Amino acid sequence: QPQQPQPQPQQQPQRQPPQPQPGLARLAVQPGPGSDFEAYERSSGVRLPWHVWPSTAAGADALGAPLGLLYSPMRTIPQLLRLQQEPTRCSHCGAVLNPFSSV
């Protein structure tokens, strides 16, 4: 009796880390289908139930589930750029100026 060929396990396509969508590169990374969400979460320290955030209140209402986010501010980031200066604070309210912003 001839041997039946054994089915080969299907290989999963290798997932790529998310890339910014055209036109949104300066705003936020919007992972697309097939993105490696775990890689995104490891690199940013942010975990979202939705990886595409609605831009309107109507869009948020249409989700049918609450928006939320889990942020890990104490997570170690090896290539974090540290400034060698004290932060600039507002003399009226005490807010801290983002040193990477242009005013």
KAMO-V975453 format. One record per residue. N is the residue number from 1. RES is the residue in one letter. SS is DSSP state (~ for helix, > for strand, _ for the rest). OMEGA is omega in radians with two decimals (* if undefined). Layout:
n->{N N}
res->{RES RES}
ss->{SS SS}
omega->{OMEGA OMEGA}
This chain:
n->{1 2 3 4 5 6 7 8 9 10 11 12 13 14 15 16 17 18 19 20 21 22 23 24 25 26 27 28 29 30 31 32 33 34 35 36 37 38 39 40 41 42 43 44 45 46 47 48 49 50 51 52 53 54 55 56 57 58 59 60 61 62 63 64 65 66 67 68 69 70 71 72 73 74 75 76 77 78 79 80 81 82 83 84 85 86 87 88 89 90 91 92 93 94 95 96 97 98 99 100 101 102 103}
res->{Q P Q Q P Q P Q P Q Q Q P Q R Q P P Q P Q P G L A R L A V Q P G P G S D F E A Y E R S S G V R L P W H V W P S T A A G A D A L G A P L G L L Y S P M R T I P Q L L R L Q Q E P T R C S H C G A V L N P F S S V}
ss->{_ _ _ _ _ _ _ _ _ _ _ _ _ _ _ > _ _ _ _ _ _ _ _ _ _ _ _ _ _ _ _ _ _ > _ ~ ~ ~ ~ ~ ~ ~ ~ _ > > > _ _ _ _ _ _ _ _ ~ ~ ~ ~ ~ ~ ~ _ _ _ _ _ > > > _ _ _ _ _ _ _ _ _ _ _ _ _ _ _ _ _ > _ _ _ _ _ _ > _ _ _ _ _ _ _}
omega->{-3.13 3.12 3.07 3.09 3.12 3.10 3.12 3.08 3.13 3.10 3.09 3.06 3.14 -3.12 -3.14 3.03 -3.10 3.09 3.10 3.05 3.11 3.13 -3.12 -3.02 -3.12 -3.06 -3.06 3.03 3.13 -3.12 3.13 3.12 3.13 3.13 3.08 -3.07 3.12 3.09 3.10 -3.13 3.10 -3.08 -3.06 -3.06 -3.10 3.06 -3.11 3.02 3.10 -3.13 2.99 -3.05 3.12 -3.10 3.14 3.08 3.12 3.09 3.11 3.11 -3.10 -3.14 -3.13 3.10 -3.11 3.05 3.12 3.13 3.05 -3.08 -3.13 -3.05 -3.11 3.13 3.13 3.08 -3.01 -3.07 -3.12 3.11 3.12 3.13 -3.13 -3.12 3.07 3.12 3.08 -3.11 3.05 -3.12 -3.12 -3.03 3.12 3.11 -3.13 3.12 3.06 -3.08 -3.14 3.13 3.05 -3.08 *}
